[in-house]
Amino acid sequence: MSTDRPDRPDESPSENDQPEMADLYAQLEDLEKMVDSQAAREHVRETMRMAVGVGTPGVFGQIIRGYDRADIAESVLGALLFGIPMFVEGGTNEVGEFVATNPLYFVGTHVLALGVVISIIYVADIQDVRVHRPIFGLVPRRLVGVMTVSFLIAVVMMTGWGRVSWTDPWVAVCTVSVAFVPMAIGAALGDILPGS
């Protein structure tokens, strides 16, 4: 194999650029032109065929670490996607009034939301989600972020669109909680599906 470098300048990607399969293939083509023996050329061609067959990871099966602004934006998008139907549907108010009649229903609503979100993020194995720097060494940041984002958006949107009246705070909180459940599901899915 020749040790000469190609005539053109080094085209390896910088640290900030993510190399793509096309970059690898182009470098293998350059290597094929540089090798001296037929056996070495055939080995490079075989490597090129293997490179073409290698797939890039899809939406599922990624390892997810940390929790940053991109994750928050994904949670907001997922929460809105699942929440907008709840804002415009009158049944949300009816269910909120029903939940307000019994504090156990209110607690059950929040336990349901928490349980489903934990299941989506950590149990269902949709993605390999790693807990990174938990709050107080115990509470996952991603869980807190998803729950907080979805609840705050529920409060803001239900209030801004006139779906709750804060003259009766208990009924308003219960109604927001009803909208919060599907929004938390949407926020969890929105956060983990694109990967991170």
Disulfide bonds with the S-S distance in Angstrom:
none
